[in-house]
């Protein structure tokens, strides 16, 4: 295993612990939403790095799908927090 990849893994683990703390202790719902969105970005970046390490392109496809679903999730939860409902009626 490359030393650079190991450093990235340690850094990502540290960031994940910080984000989990913010997700659990966030004082407001928007703080928790931002922590969840950041966790989604972190997972997508980790999948891209693992794809580069393993040489398999399937993880890139999964990372793209995960990022797209994360964007939709962030928009829906943000709208819910702003207006109190999911869609316009």
Secondary structure by P-SEA (a helix, b strand, c coil): ccaaaaaaaaaaaaaaaaaaaaaaccccaaaaaaaaaaaaaaaaaaaaaaaaaaccaaaaaaaaaaaaaaaaaaaaaaaaaaccccccc
